[in-house]
Amino acid sequence: MILKHCDCVHFLNLDCEKGMCAIRKEMIMIDGSESGVCEMFEAAKFCSNCINFSEPDKYGIGVCRGFEKENWAYATCGAFGCEKYQSKLR
């Protein structure tokens, strides 16, 4: 999995093309050449970063297996309040 600045907990979305690093106070293009991660990177809680998320299709829609009933989930869905979230990026 290739991580980008927009996958970081410190990334603040400004619009559909760019955001800002809350620590460095720098503008970052989401899909641009600067999209790699820096030494301050901390993975945000997205379904795609959870061990319970699997089988994503080409649109990023996969299956959440963290609950009693399996259901579909978006890879980019924020899992900040999910009681079953477990990071797979440790």
CYANA upper distance limits for C-alpha pairs under 8 A (distance plus 0.5 A):
  3 LEU  CA      7 ASP  CA      6.71
  3 LEU  CA     36 GLY  CA      7.12
  3 LEU  CA     37 VAL  CA      7.24
  4 LYS  CA      8 CYS  CA      7.80
  4 LYS  CA     30 ILE  CA      8.30
  4 LYS  CA     35 SER  CA      5.37
  4 LYS  CA     36 GLY  CA      5.18
  4 LYS  CA     37 VAL  CA      5.89
  5 HIS  CA     11 PHE  CA      6.98
  5 HIS  CA     21 CYS  CA      8.48
  5 HIS  CA     28 ILE  CA      8.13
  5 HIS  CA     30 ILE  CA      7.74
  5 HIS  CA     34 GLU  CA      8.50
  5 HIS  CA     35 SER  CA      5.96
  5 HIS  CA     36 GLY  CA      6.42
  5 HIS  CA     37 VAL  CA      5.64
  5 HIS  CA     38 CYS  CA      8.13
  5 HIS  CA     41 PHE  CA      7.96
  6 CYS  CA     11 PHE  CA      6.07
  6 CYS  CA     12 LEU  CA      8.37
  6 CYS  CA     13 ASN  CA      8.35
  6 CYS  CA     19 GLY  CA      8.14
  6 CYS  CA     30 ILE  CA      6.66
  6 CYS  CA     35 SER  CA      8.03
  7 ASP  CA     11 PHE  CA      7.78
  7 ASP  CA     43 ALA  CA      6.43
  7 ASP  CA     44 ALA  CA      6.22
  8 CYS  CA     41 PHE  CA      6.26
  8 CYS  CA     42 GLU  CA      5.77
  8 CYS  CA     43 ALA  CA      5.21
  8 CYS  CA     44 ALA  CA      5.43
  9 VAL  CA     41 PHE  CA      8.11
  9 VAL  CA     42 GLU  CA      6.22
  9 VAL  CA     43 ALA  CA      6.30
  9 VAL  CA     44 ALA  CA      4.78
  9 VAL  CA     45 LYS  CA      8.09
 10 HIS  CA     21 CYS  CA      6.25
 10 HIS  CA     22 ALA  CA      5.72
 10 HIS  CA     23 ILE  CA      7.21
 10 HIS  CA     41 PHE  CA      8.06
 10 HIS  CA     42 GLU  CA      7.84
 11 PHE  CA     19 GLY  CA      7.08
 11 PHE  CA     20 MET  CA      6.29
 11 PHE  CA     21 CYS  CA      5.37
 11 PHE  CA     22 ALA  CA      6.66
 12 LEU  CA     19 GLY  CA      5.84
 12 LEU  CA     20 MET  CA      5.66
 12 LEU  CA     21 CYS  CA      6.78
 12 LEU  CA     22 ALA  CA      7.08
 13 ASN  CA     18 LYS  CA      7.05
 13 ASN  CA     19 GLY  CA      4.82
 13 ASN  CA     20 MET  CA      7.12
 14 LEU  CA     18 LYS  CA      6.41
 14 LEU  CA     19 GLY  CA      5.20
 14 LEU  CA     20 MET  CA      7.55
 15 ASP  CA     19 GLY  CA      7.22
 16 CYS  CA     30 ILE  CA      8.49
 17 GLU  CA     29 MET  CA      6.45
 17 GLU  CA     30 ILE  CA      6.15
 17 GLU  CA     31 ASP  CA      7.89
 18 LYS  CA     27 MET  CA      7.44
 18 LYS  CA     28 ILE  CA      6.03
 18 LYS  CA     29 MET  CA      4.80
 18 LYS  CA     30 ILE  CA      5.65
 19 GLY  CA     27 MET  CA      6.30
 19 GLY  CA     28 ILE  CA      5.72
 19 GLY  CA     29 MET  CA      6.90
 19 GLY  CA     30 ILE  CA      7.26
 20 MET  CA     25 LYS  CA      6.69
 20 MET  CA     26 GLU  CA      5.95
 20 MET  CA     27 MET  CA      4.97
 20 MET  CA     28 ILE  CA      5.99
 21 CYS  CA     25 LYS  CA      5.70
 21 CYS  CA     26 GLU  CA      5.98
 21 CYS  CA     27 MET  CA      7.20
 21 CYS  CA     28 ILE  CA      7.64
 22 ALA  CA     26 GLU  CA      8.34
 28 ILE  CA     32 GLY  CA      8.43
 28 ILE  CA     34 GLU  CA      7.21
 28 ILE  CA     35 SER  CA      7.87
 29 MET  CA     33 SER  CA      8.34
 29 MET  CA     34 GLU  CA      7.20
 29 MET  CA     35 SER  CA      7.33
 30 ILE  CA     34 GLU  CA      8.43
 30 ILE  CA     35 SER  CA      6.55
 31 ASP  CA     35 SER  CA      6.41
 37 VAL  CA     41 PHE  CA      6.53
 43 ALA  CA     49 ASN  CA      8.35
 43 ALA  CA     89 LEU  CA      8.10
 44 ALA  CA     49 ASN  CA      8.44
 45 LYS  CA     49 ASN  CA      7.08
 45 LYS  CA     50 CYS  CA      8.12
 45 LYS  CA     78 GLY  CA      6.45
 45 LYS  CA     79 ALA  CA      5.59
 45 LYS  CA     80 PHE  CA      5.98
 45 LYS  CA     85 TYR  CA      8.23
 45 LYS  CA     87 SER  CA      8.02
 46 PHE  CA     50 CYS  CA      7.38
 46 PHE  CA     75 ALA  CA      7.13
 46 PHE  CA     76 THR  CA      6.15
 46 PHE  CA     77 CYS  CA      6.02
 46 PHE  CA     78 GLY  CA      5.07
 46 PHE  CA     79 ALA  CA      5.53
 46 PHE  CA     80 PHE  CA      7.93
 47 CYS  CA     52 ASN  CA      8.47
 47 CYS  CA     53 PHE  CA      6.55
 47 CYS  CA     73 ALA  CA      7.79
 47 CYS  CA     74 TYR  CA      7.35
 47 CYS  CA     75 ALA  CA      5.51
 47 CYS  CA     76 THR  CA      6.75
 47 CYS  CA     77 CYS  CA      6.19
 47 CYS  CA     78 GLY  CA      6.96
 47 CYS  CA     79 ALA  CA      6.31
 47 CYS  CA     85 TYR  CA      8.19
 48 SER  CA     53 PHE  CA      6.63
 48 SER  CA     54 SER  CA      8.49
 48 SER  CA     74 TYR  CA      8.30
 48 SER  CA     75 ALA  CA      4.86
 48 SER  CA     76 THR  CA      6.91
 48 SER  CA     77 CYS  CA      8.42
 49 ASN  CA     53 PHE  CA      8.11
 49 ASN  CA     87 SER  CA      6.18
 49 ASN  CA     88 LYS  CA      6.24
 49 ASN  CA     89 LEU  CA      7.12
 50 CYS  CA     85 TYR  CA      6.32
 50 CYS  CA     86 GLN  CA      5.69
 50 CYS  CA     87 SER  CA      5.21
 50 CYS  CA     88 LYS  CA      5.94
 51 ILE  CA     85 TYR  CA      8.11
 51 ILE  CA     86 GLN  CA      6.32
 51 ILE  CA     87 SER  CA      6.62
 51 ILE  CA     88 LYS  CA      5.66
 52 ASN  CA     63 VAL  CA      8.47
 52 ASN  CA     64 CYS  CA      5.98
 52 ASN  CA     65 ARG  CA      5.47
 52 ASN  CA     66 GLY  CA      5.52
 52 ASN  CA     84 LYS  CA      8.43
 52 ASN  CA     85 TYR  CA      7.81
 52 ASN  CA     86 GLN  CA      7.80
 53 PHE  CA     62 GLY  CA      7.08
 53 PHE  CA     63 VAL  CA      6.12
 53 PHE  CA     64 CYS  CA      5.16
 53 PHE  CA     65 ARG  CA      6.89
 53 PHE  CA     66 GLY  CA      8.22
 53 PHE  CA     73 ALA  CA      8.27
 53 PHE  CA     75 ALA  CA      8.28
 54 SER  CA     62 GLY  CA      6.10
 54 SER  CA     63 VAL  CA      5.79
 54 SER  CA     64 CYS  CA      7.11
 54 SER  CA     65 ARG  CA      8.25
 55 GLU  CA     61 ILE  CA      8.41
 55 GLU  CA     62 GLY  CA      5.48
 55 GLU  CA     63 VAL  CA      6.57
 56 PRO  CA     60 GLY  CA      5.54
 56 PRO  CA     61 ILE  CA      5.48
 56 PRO  CA     62 GLY  CA      4.30
 56 PRO  CA     63 VAL  CA      7.50
 56 PRO  CA     75 ALA  CA      7.75
 57 ASP  CA     61 ILE  CA      6.00
 57 ASP  CA     62 GLY  CA      6.76
 60 GLY  CA     74 TYR  CA      6.32
 60 GLY  CA     75 ALA  CA      5.61
 60 GLY  CA     76 THR  CA      7.94
 61 ILE  CA     72 TRP  CA      7.16
 61 ILE  CA     73 ALA  CA      6.18
 61 ILE  CA     74 TYR  CA      5.11
 61 ILE  CA     75 ALA  CA      6.52
 62 GLY  CA     72 TRP  CA      5.98
 62 GLY  CA     73 ALA  CA      5.90
 62 GLY  CA     74 TYR  CA      6.79
 62 GLY  CA     75 ALA  CA      7.28
 63 VAL  CA     70 GLU  CA      7.21
 63 VAL  CA     71 ASN  CA      6.16
 63 VAL  CA     72 TRP  CA      4.91
 63 VAL  CA     73 ALA  CA      6.21
 64 CYS  CA     70 GLU  CA      6.18
 64 CYS  CA     71 ASN  CA      5.99
 64 CYS  CA     72 TRP  CA      6.38
 64 CYS  CA     73 ALA  CA      6.54
 65 ARG  CA     69 LYS  CA      7.90
 65 ARG  CA     70 GLU  CA      5.54
 65 ARG  CA     71 ASN  CA      7.69
 66 GLY  CA     70 GLU  CA      7.81
 66 GLY  CA     84 LYS  CA      6.15
 66 GLY  CA     85 TYR  CA      8.08
 67 PHE  CA     84 LYS  CA      7.67
 73 ALA  CA     77 CYS  CA      7.74
 79 ALA  CA     85 TYR  CA      7.14
